[in-house]
Amino acid sequence: MNMVKAGTLLPSRAAPARFVVVRAEAPAQAAHINKTIKKEEAKVVDVCVATAQEQKQVPYCRCWKSSTFPLCDATHAQHNKETGDNVGPLLVKKE
């Protein structure tokens, strides 16, 4: 009988890895995506700084509606106009 120590990683014989794409579906009646964060601001845009990044700035989608997800394509602007929401991208800036 072969014994394997707990926590040992074994070669996987399972099926190939699967990827699942998750997208938010808008209800029949448009609803806010952002229900609680910075509601007093016209649009919520947060910025973080990255040191190992080639581009000067990369916008990441937070409305789940971008056709270029995970990157932002400004689809949130139409969503905000239709619903009165204030969702915006996460901007990752090069240090």
DSSP file with accessible surface (Angstrom, degrees, kcal/mol):
  #  RESIDUE AA STRUCTURE BP1 BP2  ACC     N-H-->O    O-->H-N    N-H-->O    O-->H-N    TCO  KAPPA ALPHA  PHI   PSI    X-CA   Y-CA   Z-CA
    1    1 A M              0   0  208      0, 0.0     2,-0.4     0, 0.0     0, 0.0   0.000 360.0 360.0 360.0 128.6    0.0    0.0    0.0
    2    2 A N        -     0   0  159      2,-0.0     2,-0.4     0, 0.0     0, 0.0  -0.730 360.0-155.4 -86.0 130.3    1.4    3.4   -1.0
    3    3 A M        -     0   0  158     -2,-0.4     2,-0.4     2,-0.0     0, 0.0  -0.867   4.3-161.8-106.6 139.4    1.2    6.1    1.7
    4    4 A V        -     0   0   83     -2,-0.4     2,-0.1     4,-0.0     3,-0.1  -0.979  22.3-121.2-122.1 128.9    1.2    9.8    0.8
    5    5 A K    >   -     0   0  171     -2,-0.4     3,-1.8     1,-0.1    -2,-0.0  -0.426  40.0 -97.5 -66.7 138.5    2.0   12.4    3.4
    6    6 A A  T 3  S+     0   0   97      1,-0.2    -1,-0.1    -2,-0.1     3,-0.1  -0.290 110.0  27.3 -56.7 137.9   -0.8   14.9    4.0
    7    7 A G  T 3  S+     0   0   81      1,-0.3     2,-0.3    -3,-0.1    -1,-0.2   0.380  85.9 138.0  89.9  -3.6   -0.4   18.1    2.0
    8    8 A T    <   -     0   0   71     -3,-1.8     2,-0.5     1,-0.1    -1,-0.3  -0.592  52.5-130.1 -77.3 133.9    1.7   16.5   -0.7
    9    9 A L        -     0   0  165     -2,-0.3    -1,-0.1    -3,-0.1     3,-0.0  -0.714  25.0-163.3 -85.3 129.2    0.8   17.6   -4.2
   10   10 A L        -     0   0  115     -2,-0.5     2,-0.0     1,-0.1     0, 0.0  -0.811  31.3 -91.0-109.5 152.4    0.2   14.8   -6.6
   11   11 A P        -     0   0  112      0, 0.0     2,-0.4     0, 0.0    -1,-0.1  -0.357  49.2-117.7 -58.6 138.8    0.1   14.9  -10.4
   12   12 A S        +     0   0  100      1,-0.1    -3,-0.0     2,-0.0     0, 0.0  -0.619  33.6 176.6 -85.2 134.8   -3.4   15.6  -11.6
   13   13 A R        +     0   0  242     -2,-0.4    -1,-0.1     3,-0.0     2,-0.0   0.163  49.1 115.8-114.2  12.7   -5.2   13.0  -13.7
   14   14 A A  S    S-     0   0   75      1,-0.2     3,-0.1     0, 0.0    -2,-0.0  -0.197  78.9 -73.1 -76.1 173.5   -8.3   15.0  -13.7
   15   15 A A        -     0   0   60      1,-0.1    -1,-0.2     3,-0.0     3,-0.1  -0.172  68.1 -77.3 -60.7 157.8  -10.0   16.5  -16.7
   16   16 A P        -     0   0  114      0, 0.0    -1,-0.1     0, 0.0    -3,-0.0  -0.186  64.0 -81.9 -56.0 153.9   -8.3   19.6  -18.3
   17   17 A A        -     0   0   87     -3,-0.1     2,-0.4     1,-0.1     0, 0.0  -0.247  46.7-148.4 -58.2 143.2   -8.8   22.9  -16.5
   18   18 A R        -     0   0  205     -3,-0.1     2,-0.4     2,-0.0    -1,-0.1  -0.904   0.8-145.3-115.5 145.9  -12.0   24.6  -17.3
   19   19 A F        -     0   0  195     -2,-0.4     2,-0.5     2,-0.0     0, 0.0  -0.908   7.8-158.3-111.3 138.4  -12.6   28.3  -17.3
   20   20 A V        -     0   0  124     -2,-0.4     2,-0.5     2,-0.0    -2,-0.0  -0.968   4.6-153.4-117.7 125.9  -15.9   29.9  -16.3
   21   21 A V        -     0   0  128     -2,-0.5     2,-0.5     2,-0.0    -2,-0.0  -0.878  11.3-164.0 -99.3 126.9  -16.9   33.3  -17.5
   22   22 A V        +     0   0   94     -2,-0.5     2,-0.4     2,-0.0    -2,-0.0  -0.947  11.4 173.8-114.8 126.0  -19.2   35.2  -15.2
   23   23 A R        -     0   0  105     -2,-0.5     2,-0.2    42,-0.0    42,-0.1  -0.995  32.5-117.7-130.5 141.3  -21.1   38.2  -16.4
   24   24 A A        -     0   0   55     40,-0.5     2,-0.5    -2,-0.4    39,-0.0  -0.541  25.9-146.1 -74.7 135.7  -23.8   40.2  -14.6
   25   25 A E        -     0   0  164     -2,-0.2    40,-0.0    40,-0.0    -1,-0.0  -0.917  15.9-124.2-104.2 130.9  -27.1   40.1  -16.3
   26   26 A A        -     0   0   59     -2,-0.5     4,-0.1     1,-0.1     0, 0.0  -0.515  27.6-120.9 -72.5 135.2  -29.3   43.2  -16.0
   27   27 A P        -     0   0   80      0, 0.0     4,-0.1     0, 0.0    -1,-0.1  -0.223  34.9 -94.5 -67.6 167.2  -32.7   42.6  -14.6
   28   28 A A  S    S+     0   0  119      1,-0.1     2,-0.5     2,-0.1    -2,-0.1   0.883 122.3  49.1 -51.1 -39.3  -35.7   43.5  -16.7
   29   29 A Q  S    S-     0   0  165      1,-0.0    -1,-0.1     0, 0.0     0, 0.0  -0.912 105.0-111.8-104.0 123.4  -35.8   46.8  -14.9
   30   30 A A        -     0   0   50     -2,-0.5     2,-0.3    -4,-0.1    -2,-0.1  -0.268  41.8-172.8 -56.8 138.7  -32.3   48.5  -14.8
   31   31 A A        -     0   0   41     -4,-0.1     2,-0.1    53,-0.0    52,-0.1  -0.910  28.5 -91.7-132.8 160.2  -30.9   48.6  -11.3
   32   32 A H        -     0   0   67     -2,-0.3     3,-0.1     1,-0.2    48,-0.0  -0.445  21.7-164.1 -69.1 140.5  -27.9   50.1   -9.6
   33   33 A I  S    S+     0   0   61      1,-0.2     2,-0.8    -2,-0.1    -1,-0.2   0.843  84.4  57.0 -86.7 -45.8  -24.7   48.0   -9.4
   34   34 A N        +     0   0   18      1,-0.2    -1,-0.2     2,-0.1    52,-0.2  -0.777  61.9 164.4 -89.0 109.4  -23.2   50.2   -6.7
   35   35 A K  S    S+     0   0  144     -2,-0.8    -1,-0.2    -3,-0.1     4,-0.0   0.656  73.6   7.3 -99.6 -18.2  -25.6   50.2   -3.8
   36   36 A T  S    S+     0   0  119      1,-0.1     2,-0.5     2,-0.0     3,-0.5   0.596  91.5 103.7-139.3 -18.1  -23.4   51.6   -1.0
   37   37 A I  S    S-     0   0   95      1,-0.2     7,-0.1     2,-0.1    -1,-0.1  -0.659 101.4 -30.0 -89.9 122.1  -19.9   52.8   -1.9
   38   38 A K  S >  S+     0   0   71     -2,-0.5     3,-1.9     1,-0.1    -1,-0.2   0.843  72.8 167.7  47.9  47.2  -19.3   56.5   -2.2
   39   39 A K  T 3   +     0   0   77     -3,-0.5    -1,-0.1     1,-0.3    -2,-0.1   0.717  67.8  67.0 -65.7 -17.5  -22.8   57.3   -3.2
   40   40 A E  T 3  S+     0   0  155      3,-0.0    -1,-0.3     2,-0.0     2,-0.3   0.643  88.1  84.6 -78.4 -11.4  -22.2   61.1   -2.6
   41   41 A E  S <  S-     0   0   80     -3,-1.9     3,-0.2     1,-0.1     0, 0.0  -0.652  80.9-130.8 -93.1 148.7  -19.8   61.1   -5.5
   42   42 A A  S    S+     0   0  100      1,-0.3     2,-0.3    -2,-0.3    -1,-0.1   0.882  94.5   3.7 -63.8 -39.6  -20.9   61.6   -9.2
   43   43 A K  S    S-     0   0   98      2,-0.1     2,-0.8    -3,-0.0    -1,-0.3  -0.970  73.2-130.3-148.6 134.0  -18.8   58.6  -10.3
   44   44 A V  E     +a   87   0A   5     42,-3.8    44,-0.6    -2,-0.3     2,-0.4  -0.756  36.8 161.2 -88.9 112.1  -16.7   56.2   -8.2
   45   45 A V  E     -     0   0A  45     -2,-0.8     2,-0.3    42,-0.1    45,-0.2  -0.980  16.4-167.8-130.9 116.7  -13.2   55.9   -9.7
   46   46 A D  E     -a   90   0A  46     43,-0.8    45,-3.0    -2,-0.4     2,-0.4  -0.789   5.3-153.8-103.4 152.5  -10.5   54.5   -7.5
   47   47 A V  E     +a   91   0A  76     -2,-0.3     2,-0.3    43,-0.2    45,-0.2  -0.977  12.5 178.9-127.0 135.8   -6.8   54.6   -8.4
   48   48 A C  E     -a   92   0A  57     43,-2.3    45,-2.9    -2,-0.4     2,-0.4  -0.942  24.6-125.1-130.3 158.8   -4.0   52.3   -7.3
   49   49 A V  E     -a   93   0A  89     -2,-0.3     2,-0.4    43,-0.2    45,-0.2  -0.864  21.0-170.3-108.9 135.2   -0.3   52.5   -8.3
   50   50 A A  E     -a   94   0A  27     43,-3.0    45,-2.3    -2,-0.4     3,-0.2  -0.970  13.6-163.0-123.6 140.8    1.6   49.6   -9.8
   51   51 A T  S    S+     0   0  100     -2,-0.4     2,-1.0    43,-0.2    -1,-0.1   0.807  84.5  55.8 -91.7 -32.7    5.4   49.5  -10.3
   52   52 A A  S    S+     0   0  102     42,-0.0     2,-0.4     2,-0.0    -1,-0.2  -0.565  81.3 113.3-102.6  70.6    5.6   46.6  -12.9
   53   53 A Q        -     0   0   28     -2,-1.0    42,-0.0    -3,-0.2    -3,-0.0  -0.998  51.0-157.5-142.9 134.2    3.4   47.9  -15.6
   54   54 A E  S    S+     0   0  177     -2,-0.4    -1,-0.1    40,-0.0     2,-0.1   0.908  74.5  71.7 -79.5 -44.7    4.2   49.0  -19.1
   55   55 A Q  S    S-     0   0  114      1,-0.1    39,-0.2    38,-0.0     3,-0.2  -0.400  81.6-128.1 -73.5 153.2    1.2   51.2  -19.8
   56   56 A K  S    S+     0   0  181      1,-0.3    38,-2.5    37,-0.1     2,-0.3   0.881  92.4   1.6 -65.5 -37.2    0.9   54.6  -18.1
   57   57 A Q  E     -B   93   0A  85     36,-0.2    -1,-0.3     2,-0.0    36,-0.2  -0.981  61.1-164.6-154.9 136.8   -2.7   53.8  -17.0
   58   58 A V  E     -B   92   0A  13     34,-2.5    34,-2.8    -2,-0.3     2,-0.5  -0.985  13.6-149.1-126.4 120.9   -4.9   50.7  -17.3
   59   59 A P  E     -B   91   0A  45      0, 0.0    13,-2.3     0, 0.0     2,-0.4  -0.785  11.1-159.7 -91.6 126.4   -8.7   51.0  -16.6
   60   60 A Y  E     -BC  90  71A  84     30,-3.3    30,-2.6    -2,-0.5    11,-0.3  -0.878  22.0-113.4-106.4 138.1  -10.4   47.9  -15.2
   61   61 A C        +     0   0   15      9,-2.5    11,-0.1    -2,-0.4    -1,-0.0  -0.390  34.2 169.6 -70.6 140.0  -14.1   47.4  -15.4
   62   62 A R  S    S+     0   0   72     -2,-0.1    -1,-0.1     9,-0.0    26,-0.1   0.290  71.7  68.2-127.5   3.7  -16.3   47.4  -12.3
   63   63 A C  S    S-     0   0    3     24,-0.1    -2,-0.1   -30,-0.0    24,-0.0   0.559  92.4-135.0 -98.3  -9.1  -19.7   47.5  -13.9
   64   64 A W  S    S+     0   0  109      1,-0.1   -40,-0.5     6,-0.1     5,-0.0   0.643  83.5  94.7  66.6  16.7  -19.5   44.0  -15.4
   65   65 A K        +     0   0   57    -42,-0.1    -1,-0.1   -40,-0.0     2,-0.1   0.465  47.4 123.1-115.6  -2.2  -20.9   45.2  -18.7
   66   66 A S    >   -     0   0    0      1,-0.2     3,-1.1     2,-0.1     6,-0.1  -0.351  55.2-147.0 -66.0 137.1  -17.7   45.9  -20.6
   67   67 A S  T 3  S+     0   0   99      1,-0.2    -1,-0.2    -2,-0.1     5,-0.1   0.598 104.3  48.7 -77.4  -9.6  -17.3   44.2  -24.0
   68   68 A T  T >  S-     0   0   69      3,-0.4     3,-2.3     2,-0.0    -1,-0.2   0.034  99.9-163.5-113.5  22.9  -13.5   44.1  -23.3
   69   69 A F  T <  S+     0   0   77     -3,-1.1     3,-0.1     1,-0.4    -9,-0.0  -0.186  70.6  32.9 -50.2 133.8  -13.9   42.8  -19.7
   70   70 A P  T 3  S+     0   0   74      0, 0.0    -9,-2.5     0, 0.0    -1,-0.4  -0.989 119.0  65.7 -87.6  -0.8  -11.8   42.8  -17.5
   71   71 A L  B <  S-C   60   0A  76     -3,-2.3    -3,-0.4   -11,-0.3   -11,-0.3  -0.571  90.8-111.4 -82.8 150.5  -10.7   46.0  -19.1
   72   72 A C        +     0   0   24    -13,-2.3    -1,-0.1    -2,-0.2    16,-0.0  -0.577  29.6 178.6 -80.5 137.1  -13.1   49.0  -19.1
   73   73 A D        -     0   0   55     -2,-0.3    -1,-0.1   -13,-0.0   -13,-0.0   0.119  57.4-103.3-120.0  17.4  -14.6   50.2  -22.3
   74   74 A A  S >> S+     0   0   54      1,-0.1     3,-1.6     3,-0.0     4,-0.5   0.613  79.4 136.0  71.6  16.6  -16.7   53.0  -20.7
   75   75 A T  H >>  +     0   0   47      1,-0.3     4,-1.8     2,-0.2     3,-0.7   0.816  60.6  74.0 -60.3 -26.6  -19.9   51.1  -20.9
   76   76 A H  H 3> S+     0   0   12      1,-0.2     4,-3.3     2,-0.2    -1,-0.3   0.799  83.4  67.4 -58.0 -28.1  -20.6   52.2  -17.4
   77   77 A A  H <> S+     0   0   55     -3,-1.6     4,-2.1     2,-0.2    -1,-0.2   0.931 103.9  41.9 -60.9 -45.4  -21.4   55.7  -18.7
   78   78 A Q  H <X S+     0   0   99     -3,-0.7     4,-2.5    -4,-0.5    -1,-0.2   0.916 114.7  51.9 -67.5 -40.9  -24.5   54.5  -20.4
   79   79 A H  H  X S+     0   0    4     -4,-1.8     4,-2.2     1,-0.2     6,-0.4   0.939 110.8  47.9 -59.3 -46.5  -25.4   52.4  -17.4
   80   80 A N  H  X S+     0   0   23     -4,-3.3     4,-2.6     1,-0.2     5,-0.2   0.897 111.6  50.4 -62.4 -40.0  -25.0   55.4  -15.1
   81   81 A K  H  < S+     0   0  169     -4,-2.1    -1,-0.2    -5,-0.2    -2,-0.2   0.913 114.4  43.8 -64.5 -42.0  -27.1   57.6  -17.5
   82   82 A E  H  < S+     0   0  120     -4,-2.5    -1,-0.2     1,-0.2    -2,-0.2   0.819 129.1  24.3 -72.7 -33.1  -29.9   55.0  -17.6
   83   83 A T  H  < S-     0   0   24     -4,-2.2    -2,-0.2    -5,-0.2    -3,-0.2   0.573  95.8-119.6-112.2 -14.9  -30.0   54.2  -13.9
   84   84 A G     <  +     0   0   57     -4,-2.6    -4,-0.2    -5,-0.3    -3,-0.1   0.618  65.9 143.9  79.9  10.4  -28.6   57.2  -12.0
   85   85 A D        -     0   0    6     -6,-0.4    -1,-0.2    -5,-0.2    -2,-0.1  -0.164  47.4-145.2 -73.4 175.0  -25.8   54.9  -10.7
   86   86 A N        +     0   0    7    -52,-0.2   -42,-3.8    -3,-0.1    -1,-0.1   0.044  41.1 145.7-134.0  29.0  -22.2   56.2  -10.2
   87   87 A V  E     +a   44   0A   9    -44,-0.2    -7,-0.2   -11,-0.2   -42,-0.1  -0.391  18.1 165.9 -72.7 142.8  -20.1   53.2  -11.0
   88   88 A G  E     -     0   0A   2    -44,-0.6   -42,-0.1   -45,-0.1   -43,-0.1  -0.882  34.4 -75.6-145.3 179.2  -16.7   53.8  -12.7
   89   89 A P  E     -     0   0A  11      0, 0.0   -43,-0.8     0, 0.0     2,-0.6  -0.262  33.1-117.3 -79.7 166.1  -13.5   52.0  -13.5
   90   90 A L  E     -aB  46  60A  51    -30,-2.6   -30,-3.3   -45,-0.2     2,-0.6  -0.916  32.4-150.6 -95.4 121.1  -10.5   51.1  -11.3
   91   91 A L  E     -aB  47  59A  27    -45,-3.0   -43,-2.3    -2,-0.6     2,-0.7  -0.867   8.2-163.5 -98.7 121.4   -7.5   52.9  -12.7
   92   92 A V  E     -aB  48  58A  15    -34,-2.8   -34,-2.5    -2,-0.6     2,-0.3  -0.925  15.7-164.5-104.1 114.7   -4.2   51.2  -12.2
   93   93 A K  E     -aB  49  57A  84    -45,-2.9   -43,-3.0    -2,-0.7   -36,-0.2  -0.798  21.7-113.5-105.1 144.9   -1.4   53.8  -12.8
   94   94 A K  E      a   50   0A 107    -38,-2.5   -43,-0.2    -2,-0.3   -40,-0.0  -0.509 360.0 360.0 -72.9 135.7    2.2   53.2  -13.4
   95   95 A E              0   0  165    -45,-2.3   -42,-0.1    -2,-0.2    -1,-0.1  -0.430 360.0 360.0 -73.0 360.0    4.4   54.5  -10.6
